[in-house]
Amino acid sequence: MTARPTRRWQHLAALSWWHPAVTGWIRLTIAAICVVALVHRLFWGLSSNTIAGANFLAYLTMESNILFACVWIISGVDALHRMTDPPWLTMARTIALSWTTTAGIVFGFLVWQAGERAIRIDVPWSDQLLHFWVPALALVDWAFAAGRRPAPWRVVPIVLTYPVLWGALTMWRGSVIGWYPYYFLDLRQVSGPPEFLLTSGAALGVFAIVSVTLVLLSRRHHARRRRRAAAGSGRGAEQLE
């Protein structure tokens, strides 16, 4: 009499949304949303016939979201075939999510500052998806989905290396072509080097805070699962005695 209800509950548990197989499809859906938004943002920019539209890949947001889409597609397919992410995939997801999340936070700040400075910034629906909705959905996946390993601390300096290199290249390229993807990088649009250094340092600080938070969240989640497993083993041993 008890075997059938037990099998029924096991079947329902296997179909719960945090099951790795379902998580795989969720990740693939998030990646698909990201790809659609990237394609729309590319053609929307090109249709504007401006230097900004012609420099799609110059934006940190676009570069980080291209990487994000690739990593989430790989992680989604991987989740369909195994219960736990391999260590290298956990690192890749931490890095990609740190970059996209920070890009969204910084973009929100830039839009606010642009309004204060009477600088026009158009925000199409694809930009809203890339900067806000895609990172938000991915953070839910990161916080609750099954199969994630604890992220190693060495991802934090890797996360910080990219914006530093990107910033150096962007400053050099901007001095050559006379255009910068973000206004705070252009010394002509800020009060001077102090404001440039302060804003750039604050952005780099956000990268650090986001990456550290993701690592801590993954480790806390992993530690909680280990404690539950240990408690379950202990109760099982007591029942056997």
DOTOR-5760 format. One record per atom (N, C-alpha, C): residue number from 1; atom name; x, y, z. Coordinates in nm, 2 decimals. Layout:
NUM:CA:X:Y:Z
...
***
This chain:
1:N:0.08:-0.12:0.00
1:CA:0.00:0.00:0.00
1:C:0.09:0.13:0.00
2:N:0.20:0.12:0.06
2:CA:0.29:0.24:0.07
2:C:0.38:0.26:-0.05
3:N:0.40:0.15:-0.12
3:CA:0.50:0.16:-0.23
3:C:0.45:0.25:-0.34
4:N:0.32:0.24:-0.37
4:CA:0.26:0.33:-0.48
4:C:0.27:0.48:-0.45
5:N:0.23:0.52:-0.33
5:CA:0.24:0.66:-0.30
5:C:0.39:0.71:-0.30
6:N:0.48:0.62:-0.25
6:CA:0.62:0.66:-0.25
6:C:0.67:0.68:-0.39
7:N:0.63:0.59:-0.48
7:CA:0.68:0.61:-0.62
7:C:0.62:0.73:-0.68
8:N:0.49:0.76:-0.64
8:CA:0.43:0.88:-0.70
8:C:0.50:1.01:-0.65
9:N:0.54:1.01:-0.52
9:CA:0.61:1.13:-0.47
9:C:0.75:1.14:-0.54
10:N:0.82:1.02:-0.56
10:CA:0.94:1.03:-0.63
10:C:0.93:1.08:-0.77
11:N:0.82:1.04:-0.84
11:CA:0.80:1.09:-0.97
11:C:0.77:1.24:-0.97
12:N:0.70:1.29:-0.88
12:CA:0.67:1.44:-0.87
12:C:0.80:1.51:-0.84
13:N:0.88:1.46:-0.75
13:CA:1.01:1.52:-0.72
13:C:1.10:1.53:-0.84
14:N:1.10:1.42:-0.93
14:CA:1.18:1.42:-1.05
14:C:1.13:1.53:-1.15
15:N:1.01:1.57:-1.14
15:CA:0.95:1.67:-1.23
15:C:0.96:1.81:-1.18
16:N:1.01:1.83:-1.05
16:CA:1.01:1.96:-1.00
16:C:1.11:2.05:-1.08
17:N:1.08:2.18:-1.07
17:CA:1.15:2.27:-1.16
17:C:1.30:2.28:-1.14
18:N:1.34:2.24:-1.02
18:CA:1.49:2.25:-0.99
18:C:1.56:2.13:-1.03
19:N:1.49:2.03:-1.09
19:CA:1.56:1.91:-1.14
19:C:1.65:1.95:-1.25
20:N:1.78:1.89:-1.26
20:CA:1.87:1.93:-1.36
20:C:1.82:1.93:-1.50
21:N:1.74:1.84:-1.54
21:CA:1.69:1.83:-1.68
21:C:1.61:1.95:-1.71
22:N:1.52:1.99:-1.61
22:CA:1.43:2.11:-1.63
22:C:1.52:2.23:-1.63
23:N:1.62:2.23:-1.54
23:CA:1.71:2.34:-1.53
23:C:1.78:2.36:-1.67
24:N:1.81:2.26:-1.74
24:CA:1.88:2.27:-1.87
24:C:1.79:2.34:-1.97
25:N:1.66:2.31:-1.97
25:CA:1.57:2.38:-2.06
25:C:1.55:2.53:-2.02
26:N:1.55:2.55:-1.89
26:CA:1.54:2.69:-1.84
26:C:1.66:2.77:-1.89
27:N:1.78:2.71:-1.88
27:CA:1.90:2.78:-1.92
27:C:1.90:2.80:-2.08
28:N:1.86:2.71:-2.15
28:CA:1.85:2.72:-2.29
28:C:1.75:2.83:-2.33
29:N:1.64:2.84:-2.26
29:CA:1.54:2.95:-2.28
29:C:1.60:3.09:-2.25
30:N:1.67:3.10:-2.14
30:CA:1.74:3.23:-2.11
30:C:1.84:3.26:-2.22
31:N:1.92:3.16:-2.27
31:CA:2.01:3.19:-2.37
31:C:1.94:3.23:-2.50
32:N:1.83:3.17:-2.53
32:CA:1.75:3.21:-2.65
32:C:1.71:3.35:-2.65
33:N:1.66:3.39:-2.53
33:CA:1.61:3.53:-2.51
33:C:1.73:3.62:-2.53
34:N:1.84:3.59:-2.48
34:CA:1.96:3.67:-2.49
34:C:2.00:3.68:-2.64
35:N:2.00:3.57:-2.72
35:CA:2.04:3.58:-2.86
35:C:1.94:3.66:-2.94
36:N:1.81:3.65:-2.91
36:CA:1.71:3.73:-2.98
36:C:1.73:3.88:-2.95
37:N:1.76:3.91:-2.83
37:CA:1.79:4.05:-2.79
37:C:1.91:4.10:-2.86
38:N:2.02:4.02:-2.86
38:CA:2.14:4.06:-2.93
38:C:2.12:4.09:-3.08
39:N:2.05:4.01:-3.14
39:CA:2.02:4.03:-3.29
39:C:1.94:4.15:-3.31
40:N:1.84:4.17:-3.23
40:CA:1.75:4.29:-3.24
40:C:1.84:4.42:-3.21
41:N:1.92:4.41:-3.11
41:CA:2.00:4.53:-3.07
41:C:2.10:4.56:-3.18
42:N:2.16:4.46:-3.25
42:CA:2.25:4.48:-3.36
42:C:2.19:4.55:-3.47
43:N:2.07:4.51:-3.52
43:CA:2.00:4.57:-3.63
43:C:1.94:4.70:-3.60
44:N:1.90:4.72:-3.47
44:CA:1.85:4.85:-3.43
44:C:1.96:4.95:-3.43
45:N:2.08:4.91:-3.39
45:CA:2.19:5.00:-3.39
45:C:2.23:5.04:-3.53
46:N:2.24:4.94:-3.62
46:CA:2.27:4.96:-3.76
46:C:2.18:5.05:-3.83
47:N:2.05:5.04:-3.79
47:CA:1.95:5.13:-3.86
47:C:1.96:5.27:-3.82
48:N:2.03:5.30:-3.71
48:CA:2.04:5.44:-3.67
48:C:2.14:5.52:-3.75
49:N:2.22:5.44:-3.82
49:CA:2.33:5.51:-3.91
49:C:2.42:5.61:-3.83
50:N:2.45:5.56:-3.71
50:CA:2.54:5.64:-3.62
50:C:2.67:5.57:-3.60
51:N:2.77:5.63:-3.54
51:CA:2.89:5.57:-3.51
51:C:2.87:5.47:-3.39
52:N:2.78:5.50:-3.31
52:CA:2.75:5.41:-3.20
52:C:2.69:5.28:-3.25
53:N:2.59:5.29:-3.35
53:CA:2.53:5.17:-3.40
53:C:2.63:5.08:-3.48
54:N:2.73:5.15:-3.54
54:CA:2.83:5.08:-3.62
54:C:2.94:5.01:-3.53
55:N:2.94:5.04:-3.40
55:CA:3.04:4.99:-3.31
55:C:2.97:4.90:-3.21
56:N:2.89:4.81:-3.26
56:CA:2.81:4.71:-3.17
56:C:2.90:4.64:-3.08
57:N:3.01:4.59:-3.13
57:CA:3.10:4.50:-3.04
57:C:3.19:4.59:-2.95
58:N:3.19:4.72:-2.96
58:CA:3.27:4.80:-2.87
58:C:3.21:4.81:-2.73
59:N:3.08:4.77:-2.72
59:CA:3.02:4.78:-2.59
59:C:3.05:4.66:-2.50
60:N:3.08:4.69:-2.38
60:CA:3.11:4.58:-2.29
60:C:2.99:4.49:-2.27
61:N:2.87:4.55:-2.27
61:CA:2.74:4.47:-2.25
61:C:2.73:4.37:-2.36
62:N:2.75:4.41:-2.49
62:CA:2.74:4.32:-2.60
62:C:2.84:4.21:-2.60
63:N:2.96:4.24:-2.57
63:CA:3.06:4.13:-2.56
63:C:3.03:4.04:-2.45
64:N:2.99:4.09:-2.33
64:CA:2.97:4.00:-2.22
64:C:2.84:3.91:-2.24
65:N:2.74:3.97:-2.31
65:CA:2.62:3.89:-2.34
65:C:2.64:3.79:-2.45
66:N:2.73:3.81:-2.54
66:CA:2.76:3.71:-2.64
66:C:2.83:3.59:-2.57
67:N:2.92:3.62:-2.48
67:CA:2.98:3.51:-2.40
67:C:2.88:3.44:-2.31
68:N:2.79:3.52:-2.25
68:CA:2.69:3.47:-2.16
68:C:2.60:3.37:-2.24
69:N:2.56:3.41:-2.36
69:CA:2.47:3.32:-2.44
69:C:2.54:3.19:-2.47
70:N:2.67:3.20:-2.51
70:CA:2.75:3.07:-2.54
70:C:2.76:2.98:-2.42
71:N:2.79:3.04:-2.30
71:CA:2.81:2.97:-2.18
71:C:2.67:2.90:-2.14
72:N:2.57:2.98:-2.15
72:CA:2.44:2.93:-2.10
72:C:2.38:2.82:-2.20
73:N:2.41:2.83:-2.32
73:CA:2.38:2.72:-2.41
73:C:2.45:2.59:-2.38
74:N:2.58:2.61:-2.35
74:CA:2.66:2.49:-2.32
74:C:2.61:2.43:-2.18
75:N:2.59:2.52:-2.09
75:CA:2.54:2.47:-1.95
75:C:2.41:2.41:-1.96
76:N:2.32:2.46:-2.05
76:CA:2.19:2.41:-2.07
76:C:2.19:2.27:-2.12
77:N:2.27:2.25:-2.23
77:CA:2.29:2.12:-2.29
77:C:2.35:2.02:-2.19
78:N:2.45:2.07:-2.12
78:CA:2.52:1.98:-2.02
78:C:2.42:1.94:-1.91
79:N:2.33:2.03:-1.87
79:CA:2.24:1.99:-1.76
79:C:2.14:1.88:-1.81
80:N:2.12:1.87:-1.93
80:CA:2.03:1.77:-1.99
80:C:2.09:1.63:-1.98
81:N:2.22:1.63:-1.96
81:CA:2.29:1.50:-1.97
81:C:2.36:1.46:-1.84
82:N:2.38:1.55:-1.75
82:CA:2.44:1.51:-1.62
82:C:2.38:1.59:-1.51
83:N:2.40:1.54:-1.38
83:CA:2.33:1.60:-1.27
83:C:2.41:1.72:-1.21
84:N:2.54:1.72:-1.23
84:CA:2.62:1.83:-1.17
84:C:2.71:1.89:-1.28
85:N:2.72:2.03:-1.27
85:CA:2.81:2.10:-1.36
85:C:2.96:2.06:-1.34
86:N:3.04:2.04:-1.44
86:CA:3.18:2.02:-1.42
86:C:3.24:2.15:-1.37
87:N:3.36:2.14:-1.30
87:CA:3.42:2.26:-1.24
87:C:3.45:2.37:-1.34
88:N:3.49:2.34:-1.46
88:CA:3.52:2.44:-1.56
88:C:3.40:2.52:-1.60
89:N:3.28:2.45:-1.60
89:CA:3.16:2.51:-1.64
89:C:3.11:2.61:-1.53
90:N:3.13:2.56:-1.40
90:CA:3.09:2.65:-1.29
90:C:3.17:2.78:-1.30
91:N:3.30:2.77:-1.33
91:CA:3.39:2.89:-1.34
91:C:3.34:2.98:-1.45
92:N:3.31:2.92:-1.57
92:CA:3.26:2.99:-1.68
92:C:3.13:3.06:-1.66
93:N:3.04:3.00:-1.59
93:CA:2.91:3.06:-1.55
93:C:2.93:3.17:-1.46
94:N:3.02:3.16:-1.36
94:CA:3.04:3.26:-1.26
94:C:3.10:3.39:-1.33
95:N:3.19:3.37:-1.42
95:CA:3.25:3.48:-1.49
95:C:3.15:3.55:-1.58
96:N:3.08:3.47:-1.66
96:CA:2.98:3.53:-1.75
96:C:2.87:3.60:-1.68
97:N:2.82:3.54:-1.57
97:CA:2.71:3.61:-1.50
97:C:2.76:3.73:-1.42
98:N:2.89:3.73:-1.38
98:CA:2.94:3.85:-1.31
98:C:2.95:3.97:-1.41
99:N:2.99:3.94:-1.53
99:CA:3.00:4.05:-1.63
99:C:2.87:4.10:-1.67
100:N:2.77:4.01:-1.70
100:CA:2.64:4.06:-1.75
100:C:2.57:4.13:-1.64
101:N:2.57:4.08:-1.51
101:CA:2.51:4.15:-1.40
101:C:2.56:4.28:-1.38
102:N:2.70:4.29:-1.37
102:CA:2.76:4.42:-1.35
102:C:2.73:4.52:-1.46
103:N:2.73:4.47:-1.59
103:CA:2.69:4.56:-1.70
103:C:2.55:4.62:-1.68
104:N:2.46:4.53:-1.63
104:CA:2.32:4.58:-1.61
104:C:2.32:4.69:-1.50
105:N:2.39:4.67:-1.39
105:CA:2.39:4.76:-1.28
105:C:2.45:4.90:-1.33
106:N:2.57:4.89:-1.39
106:CA:2.64:5.01:-1.44
106:C:2.55:5.08:-1.54
107:N:2.48:5.00:-1.63
107:CA:2.40:5.07:-1.73
107:C:2.29:5.14:-1.67
108:N:2.22:5.09:-1.57
108:CA:2.12:5.16:-1.50
108:C:2.17:5.29:-1.44
109:N:2.29:5.29:-1.38
109:CA:2.35:5.41:-1.33
109:C:2.37:5.51:-1.44
110:N:2.43:5.46:-1.55
110:CA:2.46:5.55:-1.66
110:C:2.33:5.62:-1.72
111:N:2.23:5.54:-1.73
111:CA:2.10:5.60:-1.78
111:C:2.05:5.71:-1.69
112:N:2.06:5.69:-1.56
112:CA:2.02:5.79:-1.46
112:C:2.11:5.91:-1.47
113:N:2.24:5.89:-1.48
113:CA:2.33:6.00:-1.49
113:C:2.32:6.08:-1.62
114:N:2.29:6.01:-1.73
114:CA:2.27:6.07:-1.86
114:C:2.15:6.17:-1.85
115:N:2.04:6.12:-1.78
115:CA:1.93:6.21:-1.76
115:C:1.96:6.34:-1.68
116:N:2.05:6.32:-1.58
116:CA:2.09:6.43:-1.50
116:C:2.18:6.53:-1.59
117:N:2.25:6.48:-1.68
117:CA:2.34:6.56:-1.77
117:C:2.28:6.60:-1.90
118:N:2.15:6.57:-1.92
118:CA:2.08:6.60:-2.04
118:C:2.14:6.53:-2.16
119:N:2.20:6.41:-2.14
119:CA:2.25:6.33:-2.25
119:C:2.15:6.23:-2.29
120:N:2.12:6.23:-2.42
120:CA:2.01:6.13:-2.46
120:C:2.07:5.99:-2.47
121:N:1.99:5.90:-2.41
121:CA:2.03:5.75:-2.43
121:C:1.90:5.68:-2.46
122:N:1.89:5.63:-2.58
122:CA:1.77:5.55:-2.62
122:C:1.79:5.40:-2.57
123:N:1.68:5.35:-2.51
123:CA:1.68:5.22:-2.45
123:C:1.58:5.13:-2.52
124:N:1.61:5.06:-2.63
124:CA:1.51:4.97:-2.69
124:C:1.48:4.85:-2.60
125:N:1.38:4.78:-2.64
125:CA:1.34:4.66:-2.56
125:C:1.45:4.56:-2.55
126:N:1.53:4.55:-2.65
126:CA:1.64:4.45:-2.65
126:C:1.75:4.49:-2.54
127:N:1.77:4.62:-2.53
127:CA:1.86:4.67:-2.42
127:C:1.81:4.64:-2.29
128:N:1.68:4.65:-2.27
128:CA:1.61:4.62:-2.14
128:C:1.63:4.47:-2.11
129:N:1.61:4.39:-2.21
129:CA:1.63:4.24:-2.19
129:C:1.78:4.21:-2.15
130:N:1.87:4.27:-2.23
130:CA:2.01:4.24:-2.21
130:C:2.07:4.29:-2.07
131:N:2.02:4.41:-2.03
131:CA:2.08:4.47:-1.91
131:C:2.01:4.43:-1.79
132:N:1.88:4.40:-1.80
132:CA:1.80:4.37:-1.67
132:C:1.74:4.23:-1.66
133:N:1.66:4.20:-1.77
133:CA:1.58:4.07:-1.75
133:C:1.67:3.95:-1.77
134:N:1.76:3.95:-1.86
134:CA:1.85:3.83:-1.87
134:C:1.93:3.81:-1.75
135:N:2.00:3.91:-1.70
135:CA:2.08:3.89:-1.57
135:C:1.99:3.84:-1.46
136:N:1.87:3.90:-1.45
136:CA:1.78:3.87:-1.34
136:C:1.73:3.72:-1.34
137:N:1.70:3.67:-1.46
137:CA:1.66:3.53:-1.48
137:C:1.78:3.44:-1.45
138:N:1.90:3.48:-1.50
138:CA:2.02:3.40:-1.47
138:C:2.05:3.39:-1.32
139:N:2.03:3.50:-1.25
139:CA:2.06:3.50:-1.11
139:C:1.96:3.41:-1.03
140:N:1.84:3.40:-1.08
140:CA:1.74:3.30:-1.02
140:C:1.79:3.16:-1.04
141:N:1.84:3.14:-1.17
141:CA:1.90:3.01:-1.20
141:C:2.01:2.98:-1.11
142:N:2.10:3.08:-1.09
142:CA:2.22:3.06:-1.01
142:C:2.19:3.03:-0.86
143:N:2.08:3.10:-0.81
143:CA:2.05:3.08:-0.67
143:C:1.98:2.96:-0.64
144:N:1.89:2.91:-0.73
144:CA:1.80:2.80:-0.69
144:C:1.82:2.67:-0.77
145:N:1.87:2.68:-0.89
145:CA:1.88:2.56:-0.97
145:C:1.97:2.45:-0.92
146:N:1.95:2.33:-0.95
146:CA:2.03:2.22:-0.90
146:C:2.15:2.20:-0.99
147:N:2.25:2.13:-0.94
147:CA:2.36:2.09:-1.02
147:C:2.49:2.18:-1.02
148:N:2.48:2.29:-0.94
148:CA:2.60:2.38:-0.94
148:C:2.70:2.34:-0.84
149:N:2.82:2.35:-0.87
149:CA:2.93:2.33:-0.78
149:C:2.97:2.46:-0.71
150:N:3.04:2.46:-0.60
150:CA:3.09:2.58:-0.54
150:C:3.19:2.65:-0.63
151:N:3.17:2.78:-0.66
151:CA:3.27:2.85:-0.74
151:C:3.40:2.87:-0.67
152:N:3.51:2.86:-0.74
152:CA:3.64:2.89:-0.67
152:C:3.67:3.04:-0.67
153:N:3.75:3.08:-0.57
153:CA:3.78:3.22:-0.55
153:C:3.86:3.28:-0.66
154:N:3.93:3.19:-0.73
154:CA:4.02:3.24:-0.84
154:C:3.95:3.30:-0.95
155:N:3.82:3.29:-0.96
155:CA:3.74:3.35:-1.07
155:C:3.73:3.50:-1.05
156:N:3.75:3.55:-0.92
156:CA:3.73:3.69:-0.90
156:C:3.84:3.78:-0.97
157:N:3.97:3.74:-0.96
157:CA:4.07:3.82:-1.04
157:C:4.05:3.80:-1.19
158:N:3.99:3.69:-1.24
158:CA:3.96:3.67:-1.38
158:C:3.85:3.77:-1.42
159:N:3.75:3.78:-1.34
159:CA:3.64:3.87:-1.37
159:C:3.69:4.01:-1.38
160:N:3.79:4.05:-1.29
160:CA:3.84:4.19:-1.29
160:C:3.93:4.22:-1.40
161:N:4.00:4.11:-1.45
161:CA:4.10:4.13:-1.56
161:C:4.03:4.18:-1.69
162:N:3.92:4.13:-1.72
162:CA:3.85:4.16:-1.85
162:C:3.81:4.31:-1.85
163:N:3.74:4.37:-1.76
163:CA:3.71:4.51:-1.77
163:C:3.83:4.60:-1.77
164:N:3.94:4.56:-1.70
164:CA:4.06:4.64:-1.71
164:C:4.12:4.64:-1.85
165:N:4.13:4.52:-1.91
165:CA:4.19:4.51:-2.05
165:C:4.09:4.58:-2.15
166:N:3.96:4.56:-2.13
166:CA:3.87:4.62:-2.22
166:C:3.88:4.77:-2.21
167:N:3.89:4.83:-2.08
167:CA:3.90:4.97:-2.06
167:C:4.02:5.03:-2.13
168:N:4.14:4.96:-2.11
168:CA:4.26:5.01:-2.17
168:C:4.25:5.01:-2.32
169:N:4.20:4.91:-2.38
169:CA:4.18:4.90:-2.53
169:C:4.08:5.01:-2.58
170:N:3.97:5.03:-2.50
170:CA:3.87:5.12:-2.54
170:C:3.92:5.27:-2.53
171:N:4.00:5.30:-2.43
171:CA:4.06:5.43:-2.42
171:C:4.16:5.46:-2.53
172:N:4.24:5.36:-2.57
172:CA:4.33:5.38:-2.68
172:C:4.25:5.40:-2.81
173:N:4.15:5.31:-2.83
173:CA:4.07:5.32:-2.96
173:C:3.99:5.45:-2.96
174:N:3.94:5.49:-2.85
174:CA:3.86:5.61:-2.85
174:C:3.95:5.73:-2.88
175:N:4.07:5.73:-2.84
175:CA:4.16:5.85:-2.87
175:C:4.19:5.85:-3.02
176:N:4.18:5.73:-3.09
176:CA:4.21:5.73:-3.23
176:C:4.09:5.77:-3.32
177:N:3.97:5.72:-3.28
177:CA:3.85:5.74:-3.36
177:C:3.77:5.86:-3.31
178:N:3.80:5.90:-3.19
178:CA:3.72:6.01:-3.13
178:C:3.58:5.98:-3.08
179:N:3.56:5.85:-3.04
179:CA:3.43:5.81:-2.99
179:C:3.45:5.70:-2.88
180:N:3.37:5.71:-2.78
180:CA:3.38:5.61:-2.66
180:C:3.24:5.56:-2.64
181:N:3.23:5.43:-2.61
181:CA:3.10:5.37:-2.59
181:C:3.02:5.42:-2.47
182:N:3.09:5.47:-2.37
182:CA:3.03:5.52:-2.25
182:C:3.08:5.66:-2.22
183:N:2.99:5.75:-2.18
183:CA:3.03:5.89:-2.17
183:C:3.14:5.91:-2.07
184:N:3.14:5.83:-1.96
184:CA:3.24:5.86:-1.85
184:C:3.38:5.83:-1.89
185:N:3.40:5.75:-2.00
185:CA:3.53:5.73:-2.05
185:C:3.59:5.84:-2.14
186:N:3.50:5.93:-2.18
186:CA:3.54:6.05:-2.26
186:C:3.57:6.17:-2.17
187:N:3.69:6.21:-2.16
187:CA:3.73:6.32:-2.08
187:C:3.66:6.45:-2.12
188:N:3.61:6.45:-2.24
188:CA:3.54:6.58:-2.28
188:C:3.40:6.59:-2.22
189:N:3.35:6.47:-2.18
189:CA:3.21:6.47:-2.12
189:C:3.21:6.46:-1.97
190:N:3.32:6.46:-1.91
190:CA:3.33:6.46:-1.76
190:C:3.41:6.58:-1.71
191:N:3.40:6.60:-1.58
191:CA:3.47:6.72:-1.53
191:C:3.62:6.72:-1.54
192:N:3.68:6.60:-1.56
192:CA:3.82:6.59:-1.56
192:C:3.87:6.45:-1.52
193:N:4.00:6.43:-1.51
193:CA:4.05:6.30:-1.47
193:C:4.00:6.25:-1.34
194:N:3.98:6.33:-1.24
194:CA:3.93:6.28:-1.11
194:C:3.80:6.21:-1.12
195:N:3.70:6.27:-1.20
195:CA:3.57:6.21:-1.22
195:C:3.58:6.08:-1.30
196:N:3.67:6.08:-1.40
196:CA:3.69:5.96:-1.48
196:C:3.74:5.85:-1.40
197:N:3.84:5.88:-1.31
197:CA:3.90:5.77:-1.23
197:C:3.80:5.72:-1.12
198:N:3.73:5.82:-1.06
198:CA:3.63:5.78:-0.96
198:C:3.52:5.69:-1.02
199:N:3.47:5.73:-1.14
199:CA:3.36:5.65:-1.20
199:C:3.41:5.51:-1.25
200:N:3.53:5.51:-1.31
200:CA:3.59:5.38:-1.35
200:C:3.62:5.29:-1.23
201:N:3.67:5.35:-1.13
201:CA:3.70:5.27:-1.01
201:C:3.58:5.21:-0.94
202:N:3.47:5.29:-0.94
202:CA:3.34:5.25:-0.89
202:C:3.29:5.13:-0.97
203:N:3.30:5.14:-1.10
203:CA:3.25:5.03:-1.19
203:C:3.33:4.91:-1.17
204:N:3.46:4.92:-1.15
204:CA:3.54:4.80:-1.12
204:C:3.51:4.74:-0.99
205:N:3.48:4.83:-0.89
205:CA:3.43:4.78:-0.76
205:C:3.31:4.70:-0.77
206:N:3.21:4.74:-0.86
206:CA:3.09:4.66:-0.87
206:C:3.12:4.53:-0.93
207:N:3.21:4.52:-1.02
207:CA:3.26:4.39:-1.08
207:C:3.30:4.30:-0.96
208:N:3.38:4.35:-0.87
208:CA:3.44:4.28:-0.76
208:C:3.33:4.23:-0.67
209:N:3.24:4.32:-0.63
209:CA:3.13:4.29:-0.54
209:C:3.04:4.18:-0.60
210:N:3.00:4.19:-0.72
210:CA:2.91:4.10:-0.78
210:C:2.98:3.96:-0.79
211:N:3.11:3.95:-0.83
211:CA:3.17:3.82:-0.84
211:C:3.19:3.76:-0.71
212:N:3.23:3.84:-0.60
212:CA:3.24:3.78:-0.47
212:C:3.11:3.73:-0.42
213:N:3.00:3.81:-0.44
213:CA:2.87:3.76:-0.40
213:C:2.82:3.63:-0.46
214:N:2.85:3.62:-0.59
214:CA:2.82:3.49:-0.66
214:C:2.90:3.37:-0.61
215:N:3.02:3.39:-0.58
215:CA:3.10:3.29:-0.52
215:C:3.05:3.25:-0.38
216:N:3.02:3.35:-0.30
216:CA:2.97:3.32:-0.16
216:C:2.84:3.25:-0.17
217:N:2.75:3.29:-0.26
217:CA:2.62:3.23:-0.28
217:C:2.63:3.08:-0.32
218:N:2.72:3.05:-0.41
218:CA:2.74:2.92:-0.45
218:C:2.80:2.83:-0.34
219:N:2.89:2.89:-0.26
219:CA:2.95:2.81:-0.15
219:C:2.85:2.79:-0.04
220:N:2.77:2.89:-0.01
220:CA:2.67:2.87:0.10
220:C:2.57:2.77:0.06
221:N:2.52:2.77:-0.07
221:CA:2.43:2.67:-0.11
221:C:2.48:2.53:-0.11
222:N:2.61:2.52:-0.15
222:CA:2.68:2.39:-0.15
222:C:2.69:2.34:0.00
223:N:2.73:2.43:0.09
223:CA:2.75:2.39:0.23
223:C:2.62:2.34:0.29
224:N:2.51:2.41:0.26
224:CA:2.38:2.38:0.31
224:C:2.34:2.24:0.26
225:N:2.36:2.21:0.13
225:CA:2.33:2.08:0.08
225:C:2.41:1.97:0.15
226:N:2.54:2.00:0.18
226:CA:2.62:1.90:0.25
226:C:2.57:1.87:0.39
227:N:2.53:1.98:0.46
227:CA:2.48:1.96:0.59
227:C:2.35:1.88:0.59
228:N:2.27:1.90:0.49
228:CA:2.14:1.82:0.48
228:C:2.17:1.68:0.46
229:N:2.27:1.65:0.37
229:CA:2.31:1.52:0.34
229:C:2.37:1.45:0.46
230:N:2.45:1.52:0.53
230:CA:2.51:1.46:0.65
230:C:2.40:1.43:0.76
231:N:2.30:1.52:0.77
231:CA:2.20:1.50:0.87
231:C:2.11:1.38:0.83
232:N:2.09:1.37:0.70
232:CA:2.01:1.25:0.65
232:C:2.08:1.12:0.67
233:N:2.21:1.12:0.65
233:CA:2.29:1.00:0.68
233:C:2.29:0.97:0.82
234:N:2.29:1.07:0.91
234:CA:2.29:1.05:1.05
234:C:2.16:0.99:1.10
235:N:2.05:1.04:1.04
235:CA:1.92:0.98:1.08
235:C:1.91:0.84:1.03
236:N:1.96:0.81:0.91
236:CA:1.95:0.68:0.86
236:C:2.03:0.58:0.94
237:N:2.15:0.62:0.99
237:CA:2.23:0.54:1.08
237:C:2.16:0.51:1.21
238:N:2.09:0.61:1.26
238:CA:2.02:0.59:1.39
238:C:1.90:0.49:1.37
239:N:1.83:0.50:1.26
239:CA:1.72:0.40:1.23
239:C:1.77:0.26:1.22
240:N:1.89:0.24:1.16
240:CA:1.95:0.11:1.15
240:C:1.99:0.05:1.28
241:N:2.03:0.14:1.37
241:CA:2.07:0.09:1.51
241:C:1.95:0.06:1.59
***
